[in-house]
Every structure is written in structure tokens, then in C-alpha cells.
């Protein structure tokens, strides 16, 4: 019987929402408290709006350093740059712990597939996450939007993914939690893809009906390597 996964040798792994949690609202509250101690009082909502706008720019390589990024964030808030504010990166990364099934999935899959990180993110931050979770040995390479200058679902992102993976379209499977950025973007670029729908929130979307979805990496591992799923149990 033909499987959707036949011929797949490369797994392109999204990061946020797939391997690690999305930052929680607690981050913006903690950042507001931090700024109150080191600079000036800023409401969590005001900081969230400013941070998210400048973060999007940071994730396409607008800023060479975190210092340049935070200078822009603080300027938007009418605050002068303070080196202490770069500690907000630590708070941000701490607010995105790994999912409990991430490490076991990567450990199992790297034995039979080439793994490539494919993320809309800030490259130095992505490296820190890989290092802190001990994931570097599992990955053959990484494509992060701040390095290449464009984000999923851009076709150019997926063309670059082909170069880094060293594979053909038919050999790459994109795995991610975004219906548009990951599943639709990869499919439109000629790849196979699966949606990691951990919260079961994509049902009813017309695009969702055309996408193969899984509720966890454990469930996906069962489909990719059913005979080797035992190490993931427990």
C-alpha cells in the first residue's frame, strides 16, 4: 500500500508551536515589570504591540544584533537604550519551553531521516534553544528567517530549504503548526507537509480539510516509523 510518507528522507521542522511553546502572555507582563525596574513604566499591552512589530522585523534580519533590536523597541516606547534590557531575551526564551514529546521525537527520527530546522525566528535565539535543549546533534542544518531574509510561506524560503537539505521536493516533509506558513506554504511550493494541530483548533477551515494533520509529535512518529515507536512511549 502506498503511504503519504513514501520516499521522505528529510524532515523540515518548524520551531515555535512545534518543538517549543509559543511565548505566553506572561512574557509581556514580566517584561513590563522588568522595564519598570530598569527604565520606565510600560503597560504589558503597549509593550506587546511594540515588541511584536519589531520582533517581526528582527525575524527577517532587519537588525544585526539584539542591541539594535532593543534600541528600536525602546525608542518606540519613548525610552533611551539601557543594556540591561537585553535580559528580556532570556525572559522571552524561558517563556517557550520544549514540548514534552519534542526531544524523544527528534532522537528517534534522526536515526532514519535528515532533520533540518525551518523556522520563522531570530537565528541566534534559535541556536540558543537548540543548545539549551541538547538538540544540536539531531539536526543536519538550519534555515532561519533572520538569516535568509524572508519568512514562510514565501516560496523563496522553501527554495532555500531545498539547498540546505540537499534533497528534492519529493524527499522533504514540512512539519509545523501553522496552517498557512507551514502546511499551505510548503504544499504551494511543491513539498509534502503535515500540520501539527496540538490544540485541535484548525477544524472547519477549508484549507485544513486538505491537509494531513496530527495532534502530537508522538502520533506523527507512529505514522512515520510505526515499527520503532516504542522508545517514545512513557
Beta strands, then each sheet from edge to edge (+ up, - down):
strand 1: 10-13
strand 2: 114-119
strand 3: 141-144
strand 4: 172-176
strand 5: 192-196
strand 6: 213-214
sheet 1: 3+ 2+ 1+ 4+ 5+ 6+
end
